[in-house]
Amino acid sequence: MDLLTVYGIVSVISMLIFYTLEARSKVYVLLFAAACLASSAYGFLQGAWPFGVVELVWSVVALRRWRVA
């Protein structure tokens, strides 16, 4: 397993954890947005640009939800 794969696993697991915790505090919404950005970077680095674009959109949605909350 290379370093890029480990980075991708950590970023996606972080997304799952922070998404689960969003109802507890708006800080977790912000952390979810950051994890989405990390996953987006992974997608682009991996060469899976559609995944990178979708995760980038999710991060924008999460940042908007954090700002409104």
DSSP file (Angstrom, degrees, kcal/mol; ACC not computed):
  #  RESIDUE AA STRUCTURE BP1 BP2  ACC     N-H-->O    O-->H-N    N-H-->O    O-->H-N    TCO  KAPPA ALPHA  PHI   PSI    X-CA   Y-CA   Z-CA
    1    1 A M              0   0    0      0, 0.0     2,-0.1     0, 0.0     0, 0.0   0.000 360.0 360.0 360.0 125.1    0.0    0.0    0.0
    2    2 A D     >  -     0   0    0      1,-0.1     4,-1.9     4,-0.0     3,-0.2  -0.341 360.0-102.7 -87.6 171.8    1.5    3.3   -1.0
    3    3 A L  H  > S+     0   0    0      1,-0.2     4,-2.4     2,-0.2     5,-0.2   0.847 119.0  56.2 -63.7 -36.5    1.4    6.6    0.8
    4    4 A L  H  > S+     0   0    0      2,-0.2     4,-2.2     1,-0.2    -1,-0.2   0.892 106.9  49.9 -64.4 -39.3   -1.3    8.1   -1.6
    5    5 A T  H  > S+     0   0    0      2,-0.2     4,-2.4    -3,-0.2    -1,-0.2   0.906 110.4  49.7 -65.5 -41.6   -3.6    5.2   -0.8
    6    6 A V  H  X S+     0   0    0     -4,-1.9     4,-2.6     2,-0.2     5,-0.2   0.918 109.8  51.8 -62.2 -43.6   -3.1    5.6    2.9
    7    7 A Y  H  X S+     0   0    0     -4,-2.4     4,-2.4     1,-0.2    -2,-0.2   0.914 110.4  48.9 -58.5 -44.1   -3.9    9.3    2.5
    8    8 A G  H  X S+     0   0    0     -4,-2.2     4,-2.3     2,-0.2     5,-0.2   0.907 110.9  49.4 -63.4 -42.9   -7.1    8.5    0.6
    9    9 A I  H  X S+     0   0    0     -4,-2.4     4,-2.5     1,-0.2     5,-0.2   0.930 112.5  47.6 -62.4 -45.7   -8.2    6.0    3.2
   10   10 A V  H  X S+     0   0    0     -4,-2.6     4,-2.2     1,-0.2    -2,-0.2   0.904 112.7  48.8 -63.7 -41.5   -7.6    8.5    6.1
   11   11 A S  H  X S+     0   0    0     -4,-2.4     4,-1.9    -5,-0.2    28,-0.2   0.907 113.7  45.2 -67.5 -40.5   -9.4   11.3    4.3
   12   12 A V  H  X S+     0   0    0     -4,-2.3     4,-2.0     2,-0.2    -2,-0.2   0.894 113.5  49.4 -71.2 -39.0  -12.5    9.2    3.4
   13   13 A I  H  X S+     0   0    0     -4,-2.5     4,-2.5    -5,-0.2    -2,-0.2   0.896 109.6  53.3 -64.5 -39.1  -12.7    7.7    6.9
   14   14 A S  H  X S+     0   0    0     -4,-2.2     4,-2.8    -5,-0.2     5,-0.3   0.908 106.6  52.7 -61.2 -41.8  -12.4   11.2    8.3
   15   15 A M  H  X S+     0   0    0     -4,-1.9     4,-2.5    20,-0.2     5,-0.2   0.936 110.1  48.0 -57.7 -46.7  -15.3   12.3    6.2
   16   16 A L  H  X S+     0   0    0     -4,-2.0     4,-1.9     2,-0.2    -2,-0.2   0.922 113.5  46.5 -61.8 -45.8  -17.4    9.5    7.5
   17   17 A I  H  X S+     0   0    0     -4,-2.5     4,-1.5     1,-0.2    -2,-0.2   0.946 115.5  44.5 -63.3 -49.5  -16.6   10.2   11.1
   18   18 A F  H  X S+     0   0    0     -4,-2.8     4,-0.5     1,-0.2    14,-0.2   0.850 111.1  54.1 -68.6 -33.1  -17.2   13.9   10.9
   19   19 A Y  H >< S+     0   0    0     -4,-2.5     3,-0.8    -5,-0.3     4,-0.3   0.903 108.4  50.4 -63.8 -40.2  -20.4   13.5    8.9
   20   20 A T  H 3< S+     0   0    0     -4,-1.9     3,-0.4     1,-0.2    -2,-0.2   0.840 113.4  45.6 -65.0 -33.5  -21.7   11.2   11.7
   21   21 A L  H >X S+     0   0    0     -4,-1.5     3,-1.9     1,-0.2     4,-0.8   0.432  80.7 103.5 -91.4   0.2  -20.8   13.8   14.3
   22   22 A E  T << S+     0   0    0     -3,-0.8     3,-0.4    -4,-0.5     7,-0.3   0.810  73.7  60.0 -55.3 -34.3  -22.3   16.8   12.5
   23   23 A A  T 34 S+     0   0    0     -3,-0.4    -1,-0.3    -4,-0.3     3,-0.1   0.714  98.7  60.3 -69.1 -18.7  -25.4   17.0   14.7
   24   24 A R  T <4 S-     0   0    0     -3,-1.9     2,-0.3     1,-0.3    -1,-0.2   0.851 120.6 -10.6 -79.0 -35.2  -23.3   17.5   17.8
   25   25 A S    >X  -     0   0    0     -4,-0.8     3,-0.9    -3,-0.4     4,-0.6  -0.982  55.6-121.4-163.3 149.9  -21.5   20.7   16.9
   26   26 A K  H 3> S+     0   0    0     -2,-0.3     4,-1.6     1,-0.2     3,-0.2   0.681 107.0  73.8 -71.4 -14.8  -21.1   23.0   13.9
   27   27 A V  H 3> S+     0   0    0      1,-0.2     4,-2.4     2,-0.2    -1,-0.2   0.877  92.2  55.4 -61.4 -36.9  -17.3   22.4   14.3
   28   28 A Y  H <> S+     0   0    0     -3,-0.9     4,-2.2    -7,-0.2    -1,-0.2   0.798 101.9  56.3 -68.4 -27.7  -17.8   18.9   12.9
   29   29 A V  H  X S+     0   0    0     -4,-0.6     4,-2.1    -7,-0.3    -1,-0.2   0.916 109.2  46.6 -66.5 -42.3  -19.5   20.4    9.8
   30   30 A L  H  X S+     0   0    0     -4,-1.6     4,-2.1     2,-0.2    -2,-0.2   0.907 112.6  49.4 -64.7 -42.1  -16.3   22.5    9.2
   31   31 A L  H  X S+     0   0    0     -4,-2.4     4,-2.3     1,-0.2    -1,-0.2   0.860 108.4  53.8 -65.8 -34.8  -14.2   19.4    9.8
   32   32 A F  H  X S+     0   0    0     -4,-2.2     4,-2.2   -14,-0.2    -1,-0.2   0.911 107.6  50.9 -63.0 -42.3  -16.3   17.5    7.3
   33   33 A A  H  X S+     0   0    0     -4,-2.1     4,-2.0     2,-0.2    -2,-0.2   0.902 110.3  49.1 -61.8 -41.1  -15.7   20.2    4.7
   34   34 A A  H  X S+     0   0    0     -4,-2.1     4,-2.2     2,-0.2    -1,-0.2   0.899 110.3  50.4 -65.2 -40.1  -12.0   20.0    5.4
   35   35 A A  H  X S+     0   0    0     -4,-2.3     4,-2.4     1,-0.2    -2,-0.2   0.863 108.2  53.4 -66.2 -35.2  -12.1   16.2    5.0
   36   36 A C  H  X S+     0   0    0     -4,-2.2     4,-2.4     2,-0.2    -1,-0.2   0.899 108.3  50.0 -64.5 -40.3  -14.0   16.6    1.7
   37   37 A L  H  X S+     0   0    0     -4,-2.0     4,-2.5     2,-0.2    -2,-0.2   0.905 110.2  50.2 -63.6 -40.4  -11.3   18.9    0.5
   38   38 A A  H  X S+     0   0    0     -4,-2.2     4,-2.1     1,-0.2    -2,-0.2   0.906 111.6  48.0 -63.6 -41.3   -8.7   16.3    1.5
   39   39 A S  H  X S+     0   0    0     -4,-2.4     4,-2.4   -28,-0.2    -2,-0.2   0.865 109.6  53.5 -66.6 -35.8  -10.7   13.6   -0.4
   40   40 A S  H  X S+     0   0    0     -4,-2.4     4,-2.3     2,-0.2    -2,-0.2   0.932 107.9  49.6 -63.4 -45.5  -10.9   15.9   -3.4
   41   41 A A  H  X S+     0   0    0     -4,-2.5     4,-2.7     1,-0.2     5,-0.2   0.910 109.9  52.2 -59.3 -41.8   -7.2   16.4   -3.4
   42   42 A Y  H  X S+     0   0    0     -4,-2.1     4,-2.6     2,-0.2     6,-0.3   0.926 107.6  51.9 -60.1 -45.0   -6.8   12.6   -3.3
   43   43 A G  H  X>S+     0   0    0     -4,-2.4     5,-2.0     1,-0.2     4,-0.9   0.920 112.9  43.8 -58.9 -45.2   -9.1   12.2   -6.2
   44   44 A F  H  <5S+     0   0    0     -4,-2.3     3,-0.4     1,-0.2    -1,-0.2   0.908 114.9  48.9 -67.8 -40.7   -7.1   14.6   -8.4
   45   45 A L  H  <5S+     0   0    0     -4,-2.7    -2,-0.2     1,-0.2    -1,-0.2   0.854 110.9  51.0 -65.5 -34.4   -3.8   13.1   -7.3
   46   46 A Q  H  <5S-     0   0    0     -4,-2.6    -1,-0.2    -5,-0.2    -2,-0.2   0.696 117.2-114.0 -75.2 -20.0   -5.0    9.6   -8.0
   47   47 A G  T  <5S+     0   0    0     -4,-0.9     2,-1.2    -3,-0.4    -3,-0.2   0.489  82.7 122.0  96.4   4.5   -6.1   10.7  -11.5
   48   48 A A    >>< +     0   0    0     -5,-2.0     4,-1.8    -6,-0.3     3,-0.7  -0.612  32.5 170.5 -97.5  72.1   -9.8   10.2  -10.7
   49   49 A W  H 3> S+     0   0    0     -2,-1.2     4,-2.5     1,-0.2     5,-0.2   0.796  70.1  59.8 -61.0 -31.5  -10.8   13.7  -11.5
   50   50 A P  H 3> S+     0   0    0      0, 0.0     4,-2.4     0, 0.0    -1,-0.2   0.923 107.6  47.4 -61.8 -39.3  -14.6   13.1  -11.4
   51   51 A F  H <> S+     0   0    0     -3,-0.7     4,-2.5     1,-0.2     5,-0.2   0.914 111.3  51.8 -63.1 -42.6  -14.2   12.0   -7.8
   52   52 A G  H  X S+     0   0    0     -4,-1.8     4,-1.8     1,-0.2    -1,-0.2   0.892 110.6  47.6 -60.9 -40.6  -12.1   15.1   -7.1
   53   53 A V  H  X S+     0   0    0     -4,-2.5     4,-2.2     2,-0.2    -2,-0.2   0.928 111.7  49.4 -67.3 -45.4  -14.8   17.3   -8.6
   54   54 A V  H  X S+     0   0    0     -4,-2.4     4,-2.3     1,-0.2    -2,-0.2   0.915 112.3  47.8 -62.0 -43.4  -17.6   15.7   -6.7
   55   55 A E  H  X S+     0   0    0     -4,-2.5     4,-2.1     1,-0.2    -1,-0.2   0.856 109.1  54.4 -67.1 -33.7  -15.7   16.0   -3.4
   56   56 A L  H  X S+     0   0    0     -4,-1.8     4,-1.8    -5,-0.2    -1,-0.2   0.910 108.8  48.4 -64.0 -41.9  -14.9   19.6   -4.1
   57   57 A V  H  X S+     0   0    0     -4,-2.2     4,-2.4     1,-0.2    -2,-0.2   0.919 109.6  52.7 -63.5 -43.4  -18.6   20.3   -4.6
   58   58 A W  H  X S+     0   0    0     -4,-2.3     4,-2.6     1,-0.2    -1,-0.2   0.884 106.9  53.0 -59.4 -38.2  -19.4   18.5   -1.3
   59   59 A S  H  X S+     0   0    0     -4,-2.1     4,-2.5     2,-0.2    -1,-0.2   0.895 108.8  49.0 -66.4 -37.8  -16.8   20.7    0.5
   60   60 A V  H  X S+     0   0    0     -4,-1.8     4,-2.2     2,-0.2    -2,-0.2   0.921 111.9  49.1 -65.5 -43.4  -18.5   23.8   -0.9
   61   61 A V  H  X S+     0   0    0     -4,-2.4     4,-2.3     1,-0.2    -2,-0.2   0.921 112.7  47.8 -60.4 -44.6  -21.9   22.6    0.3
   62   62 A A  H  X S+     0   0    0     -4,-2.6     4,-2.4     1,-0.2    -2,-0.2   0.896 110.0  51.8 -66.5 -40.2  -20.5   21.7    3.7
   63   63 A L  H  X S+     0   0    0     -4,-2.5     4,-2.4     2,-0.2    -1,-0.2   0.893 110.0  49.8 -63.2 -38.1  -18.8   25.1    4.1
   64   64 A R  H  X S+     0   0    0     -4,-2.2     4,-2.1     2,-0.2    -2,-0.2   0.916 110.7  49.1 -65.0 -42.5  -22.1   26.8    3.2
   65   65 A R  H  X S+     0   0    0     -4,-2.3     4,-1.8     1,-0.2    -2,-0.2   0.878 111.4  50.3 -63.6 -37.4  -24.0   24.7    5.8
   66   66 A W  H  < S+     0   0    0     -4,-2.4    -2,-0.2     1,-0.2    -1,-0.2   0.914 110.9  48.9 -66.3 -42.6  -21.3   25.6    8.4
   67   67 A R  H  < S+     0   0    0     -4,-2.4    -2,-0.2     1,-0.2    -1,-0.2   0.877 114.3  45.1 -65.5 -37.3  -21.6   29.3    7.6
   68   68 A V  H  <        0   0    0     -4,-2.1    -1,-0.2     1,-0.2    -2,-0.2   0.816 360.0 360.0 -75.2 -31.4  -25.4   29.2    7.8
   69   69 A A     <        0   0    0     -4,-1.8    -1,-0.2    -5,-0.2    -2,-0.2   0.486 360.0 360.0 -65.4 360.0  -25.4   27.2   11.1
